[in-house]
Amino acid sequence: MSAEHLIHKYPNRIPVEVSVGEGLYLDRNKYLVPRTMTVGEFNIVIRKRMNKLKPYEAVFLFIKNTLPPQPSTFEALHAQYCENNLLLKMEYRKENTFG
């Protein structure tokens, strides 16, 4: 299904494609995210879906190599970063930040 079709079928959701950096695994990489969900809330959802993530590893979300603010809604991110195909592309990378 195309992103345009998904937006028309689910007007209160944003189609999001998530890629992960080296050493990370997600069981799926496409999501329909509520427009009002914040980046912080989405980080919680994604962190729960990642297996084998050690407690001292921090996971950061990037959109076009930029860290979006945690209180930003997906509606605002979609308006700011959306490609022509209406699909919001994000990447998660891990960093050893606690030692």
PDB file as gemmi writes it, atoms N, CA and C in Angstrom:
CRYST1    1.000    1.000    1.000  90.00  90.00  90.00 P 1                      
ATOM      1  N   MET A   1       0.833  -1.180   0.000  1.00  0.00           N  
ATOM      2  CA  MET A   1       0.000   0.000   0.000  1.00  0.00           C  
ATOM      3  C   MET A   1       0.876   1.242   0.000  1.00  0.00           C  
ATOM      4  N   SER A   2       0.495   2.213  -0.753  1.00  0.00           N  
ATOM      5  CA  SER A   2       1.281   3.446  -0.802  1.00  0.00           C  
ATOM      6  C   SER A   2       0.970   4.313   0.413  1.00  0.00           C  
ATOM      7  N   ALA A   3       1.879   5.203   0.733  1.00  0.00           N  
ATOM      8  CA  ALA A   3       1.695   6.098   1.868  1.00  0.00           C  
ATOM      9  C   ALA A   3       0.499   7.014   1.642  1.00  0.00           C  
ATOM     10  N   GLU A   4       0.301   7.435   0.405  1.00  0.00           N  
ATOM     11  CA  GLU A   4      -0.841   8.303   0.092  1.00  0.00           C  
ATOM     12  C   GLU A   4      -2.156   7.579   0.381  1.00  0.00           C  
ATOM     13  N   HIS A   5      -2.238   6.314   0.002  1.00  0.00           N  
ATOM     14  CA  HIS A   5      -3.434   5.522   0.265  1.00  0.00           C  
ATOM     15  C   HIS A   5      -3.663   5.366   1.770  1.00  0.00           C  
ATOM     16  N   LEU A   6      -2.592   5.121   2.517  1.00  0.00           N  
ATOM     17  CA  LEU A   6      -2.708   4.966   3.968  1.00  0.00           C  
ATOM     18  C   LEU A   6      -3.194   6.248   4.636  1.00  0.00           C  
ATOM     19  N   ILE A   7      -2.704   7.389   4.168  1.00  0.00           N  
ATOM     20  CA  ILE A   7      -3.131   8.668   4.748  1.00  0.00           C  
ATOM     21  C   ILE A   7      -4.610   8.906   4.497  1.00  0.00           C  
ATOM     22  N   HIS A   8      -5.105   8.535   3.316  1.00  0.00           N  
ATOM     23  CA  HIS A   8      -6.533   8.695   3.032  1.00  0.00           C  
ATOM     24  C   HIS A   8      -7.379   7.700   3.812  1.00  0.00           C  
ATOM     25  N   LYS A   9      -6.879   6.486   3.988  1.00  0.00           N  
ATOM     26  CA  LYS A   9      -7.624   5.453   4.695  1.00  0.00           C  
ATOM     27  C   LYS A   9      -7.617   5.697   6.205  1.00  0.00           C  
ATOM     28  N   TYR A  10      -6.482   6.179   6.739  1.00  0.00           N  
ATOM     29  CA  TYR A  10      -6.331   6.442   8.170  1.00  0.00           C  
ATOM     30  C   TYR A  10      -5.930   7.907   8.359  1.00  0.00           C  
ATOM     31  N   PRO A  11      -6.873   8.830   8.302  1.00  0.00           N  
ATOM     32  CA  PRO A  11      -6.524  10.264   8.332  1.00  0.00           C  
ATOM     33  C   PRO A  11      -5.920  10.739   9.653  1.00  0.00           C  
ATOM     34  N   ASN A  12      -6.114  10.006  10.736  1.00  0.00           N  
ATOM     35  CA  ASN A  12      -5.575  10.418  12.034  1.00  0.00           C  
ATOM     36  C   ASN A  12      -4.216   9.786  12.327  1.00  0.00           C  
ATOM     37  N   ARG A  13      -3.605   9.161  11.320  1.00  0.00           N  
ATOM     38  CA  ARG A  13      -2.323   8.469  11.501  1.00  0.00           C  
ATOM     39  C   ARG A  13      -1.308   8.939  10.470  1.00  0.00           C  
ATOM     40  N   ILE A  14      -0.038   8.789  10.822  1.00  0.00           N  
ATOM     41  CA  ILE A  14       1.077   9.135   9.946  1.00  0.00           C  
ATOM     42  C   ILE A  14       1.820   7.842   9.612  1.00  0.00           C  
ATOM     43  N   PRO A  15       2.036   7.530   8.315  1.00  0.00           N  
ATOM     44  CA  PRO A  15       2.845   6.364   7.978  1.00  0.00           C  
ATOM     45  C   PRO A  15       4.331   6.672   8.207  1.00  0.00           C  
ATOM     46  N   VAL A  16       4.983   5.797   8.973  1.00  0.00           N  
ATOM     47  CA  VAL A  16       6.378   6.005   9.363  1.00  0.00           C  
ATOM     48  C   VAL A  16       7.175   4.755   9.017  1.00  0.00           C  
ATOM     49  N   GLU A  17       8.329   4.962   8.395  1.00  0.00           N  
ATOM     50  CA  GLU A  17       9.261   3.875   8.124  1.00  0.00           C  
ATOM     51  C   GLU A  17      10.483   4.079   9.004  1.00  0.00           C  
ATOM     52  N   VAL A  18      10.817   3.046   9.786  1.00  0.00           N  
ATOM     53  CA  VAL A  18      11.912   3.133  10.740  1.00  0.00           C  
ATOM     54  C   VAL A  18      13.034   2.211  10.291  1.00  0.00           C  
ATOM     55  N   SER A  19      14.218   2.766  10.142  1.00  0.00           N  
ATOM     56  CA  SER A  19      15.396   1.933   9.903  1.00  0.00           C  
ATOM     57  C   SER A  19      16.234   1.969  11.180  1.00  0.00           C  
ATOM     58  N   VAL A  20      17.017   0.927  11.386  1.00  0.00           N  
ATOM     59  CA  VAL A  20      17.817   0.852  12.604  1.00  0.00           C  
ATOM     60  C   VAL A  20      19.291   0.731  12.248  1.00  0.00           C  
ATOM     61  N   GLY A  21      20.109   1.270  13.125  1.00  0.00           N  
ATOM     62  CA  GLY A  21      21.543   1.223  12.919  1.00  0.00           C  
ATOM     63  C   GLY A  21      22.115  -0.140  13.232  1.00  0.00           C  
ATOM     64  N   GLU A  22      23.409  -0.242  13.059  1.00  0.00           N  
ATOM     65  CA  GLU A  22      24.127  -1.501  13.266  1.00  0.00           C  
ATOM     66  C   GLU A  22      23.962  -1.989  14.702  1.00  0.00           C  
ATOM     67  N   GLY A  23      23.707  -3.257  14.845  1.00  0.00           N  
ATOM     68  CA  GLY A  23      23.580  -3.862  16.163  1.00  0.00           C  
ATOM     69  C   GLY A  23      22.195  -3.797  16.761  1.00  0.00           C  
ATOM     70  N   LEU A  24      21.241  -3.218  16.061  1.00  0.00           N  
ATOM     71  CA  LEU A  24      19.871  -3.131  16.550  1.00  0.00           C  
ATOM     72  C   LEU A  24      18.957  -3.991  15.694  1.00  0.00           C  
ATOM     73  N   TYR A  25      17.867  -4.450  16.290  1.00  0.00           N  
ATOM     74  CA  TYR A  25      16.898  -5.254  15.554  1.00  0.00           C  
ATOM     75  C   TYR A  25      15.491  -4.846  15.953  1.00  0.00           C  
ATOM     76  N   LEU A  26      14.652  -4.620  14.963  1.00  0.00           N  
ATOM     77  CA  LEU A  26      13.222  -4.393  15.162  1.00  0.00           C  
ATOM     78  C   LEU A  26      12.463  -5.474  14.417  1.00  0.00           C  
ATOM     79  N   ASP A  27      11.379  -5.961  15.018  1.00  0.00           N  
ATOM     80  CA  ASP A  27      10.611  -7.013  14.361  1.00  0.00           C  
ATOM     81  C   ASP A  27       9.809  -6.493  13.172  1.00  0.00           C  
ATOM     82  N   ARG A  28       9.602  -5.198  13.102  1.00  0.00           N  
ATOM     83  CA  ARG A  28       8.971  -4.595  11.926  1.00  0.00           C  
ATOM     84  C   ARG A  28       9.491  -3.178  11.772  1.00  0.00           C  
ATOM     85  N   ASN A  29       9.362  -2.647  10.557  1.00  0.00           N  
ATOM     86  CA  ASN A  29       9.931  -1.314  10.336  1.00  0.00           C  
ATOM     87  C   ASN A  29       8.921  -0.291   9.815  1.00  0.00           C  
ATOM     88  N   LYS A  30       7.656  -0.661   9.700  1.00  0.00           N  
ATOM     89  CA  LYS A  30       6.636   0.288   9.246  1.00  0.00           C  
ATOM     90  C   LYS A  30       5.546   0.398  10.298  1.00  0.00           C  
ATOM     91  N   TYR A  31       5.150   1.632  10.586  1.00  0.00           N  
ATOM     92  CA  TYR A  31       4.178   1.908  11.634  1.00  0.00           C  
ATOM     93  C   TYR A  31       3.171   2.946  11.151  1.00  0.00           C  
ATOM     94  N   LEU A  32       1.963   2.871  11.682  1.00  0.00           N  
ATOM     95  CA  LEU A  32       0.964   3.916  11.523  1.00  0.00           C  
ATOM     96  C   LEU A  32       0.845   4.593  12.886  1.00  0.00           C  
ATOM     97  N   VAL A  33       1.396   5.775  12.999  1.00  0.00           N  
ATOM     98  CA  VAL A  33       1.533   6.456  14.281  1.00  0.00           C  
ATOM     99  C   VAL A  33       0.446   7.529  14.402  1.00  0.00           C  
ATOM    100  N   PRO A  34      -0.230   7.599  15.561  1.00  0.00           N  
ATOM    101  CA  PRO A  34      -1.216   8.670  15.752  1.00  0.00           C  
ATOM    102  C   PRO A  34      -0.570  10.044  15.578  1.00  0.00           C  
ATOM    103  N   ARG A  35      -1.286  10.952  14.951  1.00  0.00           N  
ATOM    104  CA  ARG A  35      -0.754  12.300  14.692  1.00  0.00           C  
ATOM    105  C   ARG A  35      -0.371  13.030  15.974  1.00  0.00           C  
ATOM    106  N   THR A  36      -1.070  12.740  17.077  1.00  0.00           N  
ATOM    107  CA  THR A  36      -0.829  13.450  18.332  1.00  0.00           C  
ATOM    108  C   THR A  36       0.251  12.811  19.193  1.00  0.00           C  
ATOM    109  N   MET A  37       0.774  11.662  18.786  1.00  0.00           N  
ATOM    110  CA  MET A  37       1.828  11.001  19.556  1.00  0.00           C  
ATOM    111  C   MET A  37       3.114  11.828  19.497  1.00  0.00           C  
ATOM    112  N   THR A  38       3.812  11.900  20.629  1.00  0.00           N  
ATOM    113  CA  THR A  38       5.058  12.658  20.665  1.00  0.00           C  
ATOM    114  C   THR A  38       6.240  11.734  20.382  1.00  0.00           C  
ATOM    115  N   VAL A  39       7.364  12.345  20.098  1.00  0.00           N  
ATOM    116  CA  VAL A  39       8.594  11.584  19.856  1.00  0.00           C  
ATOM    117  C   VAL A  39       8.965  10.788  21.102  1.00  0.00           C  
ATOM    118  N   GLY A  40       8.797  11.381  22.275  1.00  0.00           N  
ATOM    119  CA  GLY A  40       9.105  10.685  23.523  1.00  0.00           C  
ATOM    120  C   GLY A  40       8.259   9.435  23.709  1.00  0.00           C  
ATOM    121  N   GLU A  41       6.971   9.520  23.405  1.00  0.00           N  
ATOM    122  CA  GLU A  41       6.084   8.358  23.506  1.00  0.00           C  
ATOM    123  C   GLU A  41       6.481   7.281  22.499  1.00  0.00           C  
ATOM    124  N   PHE A  42       6.841   7.699  21.291  1.00  0.00           N  
ATOM    125  CA  PHE A  42       7.233   6.747  20.261  1.00  0.00           C  
ATOM    126  C   PHE A  42       8.544   6.053  20.637  1.00  0.00           C  
ATOM    127  N   ASN A  43       9.456   6.786  21.273  1.00  0.00           N  
ATOM    128  CA  ASN A  43      10.710   6.181  21.738  1.00  0.00           C  
ATOM    129  C   ASN A  43      10.442   5.045  22.720  1.00  0.00           C  
ATOM    130  N   ILE A  44       9.473   5.220  23.591  1.00  0.00           N  
ATOM    131  CA  ILE A  44       9.116   4.175  24.549  1.00  0.00           C  
ATOM    132  C   ILE A  44       8.599   2.942  23.821  1.00  0.00           C  
ATOM    133  N   VAL A  45       7.731   3.150  22.839  1.00  0.00           N  
ATOM    134  CA  VAL A  45       7.173   2.042  22.057  1.00  0.00           C  
ATOM    135  C   VAL A  45       8.286   1.286  21.348  1.00  0.00           C  
ATOM    136  N   ILE A  46       9.174   1.998  20.683  1.00  0.00           N  
ATOM    137  CA  ILE A  46      10.249   1.364  19.917  1.00  0.00           C  
ATOM    138  C   ILE A  46      11.230   0.650  20.838  1.00  0.00           C  
ATOM    139  N   ARG A  47      11.582   1.265  21.946  1.00  0.00           N  
ATOM    140  CA  ARG A  47      12.538   0.634  22.870  1.00  0.00           C  
ATOM    141  C   ARG A  47      12.004  -0.702  23.383  1.00  0.00           C  
ATOM    142  N   LYS A  48      10.699  -0.793  23.633  1.00  0.00           N  
ATOM    143  CA  LYS A  48      10.093  -2.052  24.071  1.00  0.00           C  
ATOM    144  C   LYS A  48      10.141  -3.110  22.975  1.00  0.00           C  
ATOM    145  N   ARG A  49      10.117  -2.697  21.712  1.00  0.00           N  
ATOM    146  CA  ARG A  49      10.119  -3.641  20.598  1.00  0.00           C  
ATOM    147  C   ARG A  49      11.523  -4.113  20.230  1.00  0.00           C  
ATOM    148  N   MET A  50      12.543  -3.413  20.691  1.00  0.00           N  
ATOM    149  CA  MET A  50      13.923  -3.807  20.399  1.00  0.00           C  
ATOM    150  C   MET A  50      14.343  -4.874  21.394  1.00  0.00           C  
ATOM    151  N   ASN A  51      14.847  -5.985  20.870  1.00  0.00           N  
ATOM    152  CA  ASN A  51      15.330  -7.010  21.785  1.00  0.00           C  
ATOM    153  C   ASN A  51      16.852  -6.921  21.888  1.00  0.00           C  
ATOM    154  N   LYS A  52      17.360  -7.445  22.966  1.00  0.00           N  
ATOM    155  CA  LYS A  52      18.808  -7.489  23.236  1.00  0.00           C  
ATOM    156  C   LYS A  52      19.422  -6.105  23.392  1.00  0.00           C  
ATOM    157  N   LEU A  53      18.649  -5.143  23.831  1.00  0.00           N  
ATOM    158  CA  LEU A  53      19.177  -3.806  24.083  1.00  0.00           C  
ATOM    159  C   LEU A  53      19.626  -3.763  25.542  1.00  0.00           C  
ATOM    160  N   LYS A  54      20.893  -3.479  25.761  1.00  0.00           N  
ATOM    161  CA  LYS A  54      21.464  -3.478  27.107  1.00  0.00           C  
ATOM    162  C   LYS A  54      21.049  -2.202  27.844  1.00  0.00           C  
ATOM    163  N   PRO A  55      20.959  -2.262  29.178  1.00  0.00           N  
ATOM    164  CA  PRO A  55      20.512  -1.100  29.948  1.00  0.00           C  
ATOM    165  C   PRO A  55      21.399   0.137  29.779  1.00  0.00           C  
ATOM    166  N   TYR A  56      22.691  -0.069  29.475  1.00  0.00           N  
ATOM    167  CA  TYR A  56      23.592   1.075  29.350  1.00  0.00           C  
ATOM    168  C   TYR A  56      23.642   1.637  27.929  1.00  0.00           C  
ATOM    169  N   GLU A  57      22.861   1.088  27.022  1.00  0.00           N  
ATOM    170  CA  GLU A  57      22.827   1.589  25.651  1.00  0.00           C  
ATOM    171  C   GLU A  57      21.653   2.547  25.478  1.00  0.00           C  
ATOM    172  N   ALA A  58      21.945   3.698  24.969  1.00  0.00           N  
ATOM    173  CA  ALA A  58      20.913   4.687  24.689  1.00  0.00           C  
ATOM    174  C   ALA A  58      20.564   4.624  23.202  1.00  0.00           C  
ATOM    175  N   VAL A  59      19.299   4.778  22.907  1.00  0.00           N  
ATOM    176  CA  VAL A  59      18.827   4.737  21.534  1.00  0.00           C  
ATOM    177  C   VAL A  59      18.328   6.129  21.167  1.00  0.00           C  
ATOM    178  N   PHE A  60      18.807   6.651  20.033  1.00  0.00           N  
ATOM    179  CA  PHE A  60      18.440   7.989  19.596  1.00  0.00           C  
ATOM    180  C   PHE A  60      17.725   7.931  18.252  1.00  0.00           C  
ATOM    181  N   LEU A  61      16.728   8.750  18.115  1.00  0.00           N  
ATOM    182  CA  LEU A  61      15.942   8.853  16.887  1.00  0.00           C  
ATOM    183  C   LEU A  61      16.468  10.016  16.055  1.00  0.00           C  
ATOM    184  N   PHE A  62      16.690   9.756  14.765  1.00  0.00           N  
ATOM    185  CA  PHE A  62      17.133  10.799  13.846  1.00  0.00           C  
ATOM    186  C   PHE A  62      16.171  10.887  12.671  1.00  0.00           C  
ATOM    187  N   ILE A  63      15.934  12.095  12.239  1.00  0.00           N  
ATOM    188  CA  ILE A  63      15.213  12.337  10.997  1.00  0.00           C  
ATOM    189  C   ILE A  63      16.120  13.229  10.167  1.00  0.00           C  
ATOM    190  N   LYS A  64      16.585  12.711   9.050  1.00  0.00           N  
ATOM    191  CA  LYS A  64      17.545  13.424   8.193  1.00  0.00           C  
ATOM    192  C   LYS A  64      18.740  13.926   9.009  1.00  0.00           C  
ATOM    193  N   ASN A  65      19.322  13.032   9.820  1.00  0.00           N  
ATOM    194  CA  ASN A  65      20.487  13.315  10.654  1.00  0.00           C  
ATOM    195  C   ASN A  65      20.258  14.435  11.663  1.00  0.00           C  
ATOM    196  N   THR A  66      19.013  14.637  12.063  1.00  0.00           N  
ATOM    197  CA  THR A  66      18.655  15.648  13.045  1.00  0.00           C  
ATOM    198  C   THR A  66      17.899  14.987  14.187  1.00  0.00           C  
ATOM    199  N   LEU A  67      18.221  15.348  15.423  1.00  0.00           N  
ATOM    200  CA  LEU A  67      17.478  14.858  16.581  1.00  0.00           C  
ATOM    201  C   LEU A  67      16.235  15.724  16.766  1.00  0.00           C  
ATOM    202  N   PRO A  68      15.033  15.163  16.596  1.00  0.00           N  
ATOM    203  CA  PRO A  68      13.833  15.974  16.820  1.00  0.00           C  
ATOM    204  C   PRO A  68      13.582  16.150  18.315  1.00  0.00           C  
ATOM    205  N   PRO A  69      12.982  17.264  18.726  1.00  0.00           N  
ATOM    206  CA  PRO A  69      12.664  17.471  20.146  1.00  0.00           C  
ATOM    207  C   PRO A  69      11.670  16.418  20.648  1.00  0.00           C  
ATOM    208  N   GLN A  70      11.855  15.953  21.877  1.00  0.00           N  
ATOM    209  CA  GLN A  70      11.002  14.913  22.446  1.00  0.00           C  
ATOM    210  C   GLN A  70       9.521  15.286  22.504  1.00  0.00           C  
ATOM    211  N   PRO A  71       9.154  16.545  22.791  1.00  0.00           N  
ATOM    212  CA  PRO A  71       7.719  16.858  22.848  1.00  0.00           C  
ATOM    213  C   PRO A  71       7.062  17.106  21.477  1.00  0.00           C  
ATOM    214  N   SER A  72       7.827  17.004  20.389  1.00  0.00           N  
ATOM    215  CA  SER A  72       7.259  17.224  19.053  1.00  0.00           C  
ATOM    216  C   SER A  72       6.245  16.137  18.726  1.00  0.00           C  
ATOM    217  N   THR A  73       5.134  16.536  18.116  1.00  0.00           N  
ATOM    218  CA  THR A  73       4.142  15.560  17.680  1.00  0.00           C  
ATOM    219  C   THR A  73       4.499  15.064  16.283  1.00  0.00           C  
ATOM    220  N   PHE A  74       3.967  13.920  15.926  1.00  0.00           N  
ATOM    221  CA  PHE A  74       4.234  13.382  14.601  1.00  0.00           C  
ATOM    222  C   PHE A  74       3.575  14.218  13.517  1.00  0.00           C  
ATOM    223  N   GLU A  75       2.512  14.910  13.854  1.00  0.00           N  
ATOM    224  CA  GLU A  75       1.893  15.807  12.884  1.00  0.00           C  
ATOM    225  C   GLU A  75       2.861  16.931  12.517  1.00  0.00           C  
ATOM    226  N   ALA A  76       3.539  17.497  13.516  1.00  0.00           N  
ATOM    227  CA  ALA A  76       4.517  18.555  13.266  1.00  0.00           C  
ATOM    228  C   ALA A  76       5.725  18.017  12.502  1.00  0.00           C  
ATOM    229  N   LEU A  77       6.202  16.820  12.868  1.00  0.00           N  
ATOM    230  CA  LEU A  77       7.343  16.226  12.167  1.00  0.00           C  
ATOM    231  C   LEU A  77       7.001  15.923  10.718  1.00  0.00           C  
ATOM    232  N   HIS A  78       5.807  15.423  10.491  1.00  0.00           N  
ATOM    233  CA  HIS A  78       5.373  15.099   9.132  1.00  0.00           C  
ATOM    234  C   HIS A  78       5.328  16.363   8.280  1.00  0.00           C  
ATOM    235  N   ALA A  79       4.824  17.446   8.844  1.00  0.00           N  
ATOM    236  CA  ALA A  79       4.762  18.706   8.100  1.00  0.00           C  
ATOM    237  C   ALA A  79       6.158  19.245   7.796  1.00  0.00           C  
ATOM    238  N   GLN A  80       7.099  19.042   8.715  1.00  0.00           N  
ATOM    239  CA  GLN A  80       8.442  19.594   8.544  1.00  0.00           C  
ATOM    240  C   GLN A  80       9.343  18.726   7.673  1.00  0.00           C  
ATOM    241  N   TYR A  81       9.268  17.403   7.814  1.00  0.00           N  
ATOM    242  CA  TYR A  81      10.244  16.521   7.175  1.00  0.00           C  
ATOM    243  C   TYR A  81       9.686  15.617   6.088  1.00  0.00           C  
ATOM    244  N   CYS A  82       8.421  15.713   5.787  1.00  0.00           N  
ATOM    245  CA  CYS A  82       7.789  14.761   4.874  1.00  0.00           C  
ATOM    246  C   CYS A  82       8.386  14.842   3.469  1.00  0.00           C  
ATOM    247  N   GLU A  83       8.618  13.662   2.899  1.00  0.00           N  
ATOM    248  CA  GLU A  83       9.080  13.563   1.518  1.00  0.00           C  
ATOM    249  C   GLU A  83       7.872  13.652   0.584  1.00  0.00           C  
ATOM    250  N   ASN A  84       8.113  13.683  -0.707  1.00  0.00           N  
ATOM    251  CA  ASN A  84       7.028  13.763  -1.685  1.00  0.00           C  
ATOM    252  C   ASN A  84       6.094  12.566  -1.631  1.00  0.00           C  
ATOM    253  N   ASN A  85       6.603  11.419  -1.182  1.00  0.00           N  
ATOM    254  CA  ASN A  85       5.753  10.235  -1.133  1.00  0.00           C  
ATOM    255  C   ASN A  85       4.937  10.159   0.156  1.00  0.00           C  
ATOM    256  N   LEU A  86       4.982  11.190   0.985  1.00  0.00           N  
ATOM    257  CA  LEU A  86       4.198  11.313   2.213  1.00  0.00           C  
ATOM    258  C   LEU A  86       4.588  10.331   3.313  1.00  0.00           C  
ATOM    259  N   LEU A  87       5.703   9.655   3.167  1.00  0.00           N  
ATOM    260  CA  LEU A  87       6.179   8.704   4.157  1.00  0.00           C  
ATOM    261  C   LEU A  87       7.268   9.367   4.997  1.00  0.00           C  
ATOM    262  N   LEU A  88       7.094   9.350   6.302  1.00  0.00           N  
ATOM    263  CA  LEU A  88       8.092   9.925   7.196  1.00  0.00           C  
ATOM    264  C   LEU A  88       9.139   8.862   7.489  1.00  0.00           C  
ATOM    265  N   LYS A  89      10.394   9.145   7.165  1.00  0.00           N  
ATOM    266  CA  LYS A  89      11.480   8.179   7.355  1.00  0.00           C  
ATOM    267  C   LYS A  89      12.310   8.585   8.561  1.00  0.00           C  
ATOM    268  N   MET A  90      12.552   7.594   9.438  1.00  0.00           N  
ATOM    269  CA  MET A  90      13.306   7.823  10.663  1.00  0.00           C  
ATOM    270  C   MET A  90      14.377   6.755  10.800  1.00  0.00           C  
ATOM    271  N   GLU A  91      15.391   7.060  11.610  1.00  0.00           N  
ATOM    272  CA  GLU A  91      16.435   6.082  11.871  1.00  0.00           C  
ATOM    273  C   GLU A  91      16.761   6.080  13.357  1.00  0.00           C  
ATOM    274  N   TYR A  92      16.906   4.885  13.913  1.00  0.00           N  
ATOM    275  CA  TYR A  92      17.345   4.727  15.293  1.00  0.00           C  
ATOM    276  C   TYR A  92      18.784   4.257  15.299  1.00  0.00           C  
ATOM    277  N   ARG A  93      19.583   4.892  16.154  1.00  0.00           N  
ATOM    278  CA  ARG A  93      20.968   4.487  16.333  1.00  0.00           C  
ATOM    279  C   ARG A  93      21.234   4.374  17.824  1.00  0.00           C  
ATOM    280  N   LYS A  94      22.142   3.464  18.184  1.00  0.00           N  
ATOM    281  CA  LYS A  94      22.472   3.327  19.608  1.00  0.00           C  
ATOM    282  C   LYS A  94      23.834   3.920  19.882  1.00  0.00           C  
ATOM    283  N   GLU A  95      23.980   4.396  21.105  1.00  0.00           N  
ATOM    284  CA  GLU A  95      25.239   4.968  21.565  1.00  0.00           C  
ATOM    285  C   GLU A  95      25.492   4.473  22.980  1.00  0.00           C  
ATOM    286  N   ASN A  96      26.736   4.197  23.286  1.00  0.00           N  
ATOM    287  CA  ASN A  96      27.118   3.863  24.663  1.00  0.00           C  
ATOM    288  C   ASN A  96      27.333   5.175  25.399  1.00  0.00           C  
ATOM    289  N   THR A  97      26.370   5.561  26.215  1.00  0.00           N  
ATOM    290  CA  THR A  97      26.439   6.874  26.860  1.00  0.00           C  
ATOM    291  C   THR A  97      26.693   6.799  28.345  1.00  0.00           C  
ATOM    292  N   PHE A  98      26.569   5.618  28.948  1.00  0.00           N  
ATOM    293  CA  PHE A  98      26.655   5.525  30.396  1.00  0.00           C  
ATOM    294  C   PHE A  98      27.910   4.817  30.878  1.00  0.00           C  
ATOM    295  N   GLY A  99      28.947   4.780  30.047  1.00  0.00           N  
ATOM    296  CA  GLY A  99      30.167   4.159  30.533  1.00  0.00           C  
ATOM    297  C   GLY A  99      30.908   3.362  29.549  1.00  0.00           C  
TER     298      GLY A  99                                                      
END                                                                             
